[in-house]
Amino acid sequence: MNSNISVYSNPNSTAIPIQITEDILANWIKEHYNAENVKFIITSTETSNFSSSFIKILPLEELEDNFKISAVLRRKKSGTVGMPAKYYLEVTQLLKEKVGNNFILSKDGNLKYDGGDLDKKYLGEDFYIRKEGSGYQIRKRSNTNNPNIVFSLKYNGLHKSEGLEKLKAFILKQI
């Protein structure tokens, strides 16, 4: 990237493919997950219904043998955090404008509301409502918008369930 700085110097939300070998990308990913003490990768075609899909459990060392790896550079807003108490009055006013007075908001951002669905709604530019159990949570949106490298792993191995024995052997060694 440093040798081609003009291509990568001003990323926006449009992804810029990173021109680098898959070996280097695989090593980058493995170093990161080794530092987090991750030993296995689990992949599946279905996340909502495992019984209808194959599940593959692979040792981290086999990453590049089973996945097509790519990476892009793009700007990405940081996530959200729980609503700090100092925004209580501001958020209360925004909620009144959006839904009326039929709500209860606590200082930590927990929201009780009996009206329509509020999940994934924005309150102005800075706040976000998400479903939490039987109520909602007000989240403060971040103002940071930094360049990030986003990796993509596309499984290209056999589509059959396996790997459970390797995981089981690893667990038994730890006991």
MOUR-V982105 format. One record per residue. BURIAL is I if it has 24 or more other ideal C-beta (glycine too) atoms within 12 Angstrom, else O. Layout:
# MOUR-V982105
burial = <BURIAL BURIAL>
This chain:
# MOUR-V982105
burial = <O O O O O O O I O O I O O O O I O I O I O I O O I I O I I I O O O O O O O O I I I I I O O O O O O O O O O O I I I I I I O O I I O I I O I I I I I I O O O O O I O O I O O O I O O O I I O I I O O I I O O O I O I O O O I I I O I O O O O I O O I O I O O O I I I I O O O O O I I I I I I O O O O O I O I O I O I O I O I O O O O O I O O O O O O O O O O O O>
